[in-house]
Amino acid sequence: MMNNMDILDKKNKYNQLFDFYGCLLTEKQQEYFTSYYFDDMSLAEIADEHNISRNAVHKNIKDIKEKLDYRLV
């Protein structure tokens, strides 16, 4: 189980990666990412705002994180 420090470290990592590589994401991906990580919205709230399923938002966030992680390699 992740503790609060691990969660913050992970969030900070993705925020920094987004600062460098966010321009490589599509406009929708940028919106989902900023809503989730910067605006602290839930997956359900993002889904409602964009009129898509919660699962679609979850998959997009997962794909975005994989893209950003790939940039570390």
Sequence and secondary structure as in RCSB ss.txt:
>XXXX:A:sequence
MMNNMDILDKKNKYNQLFDFYGCLLTEKQQEYFTSYYFDDMSLAEIADEHNISRNAVHKNIKDIKEKLDYRLV
>XXXX:A:secstr
   HHHHHHHHHHHHHHHHHHGGGS HHHHHHHIIIIIS   HHHHHHHHTS HHHHHHHHHHHHHHHHHTT 
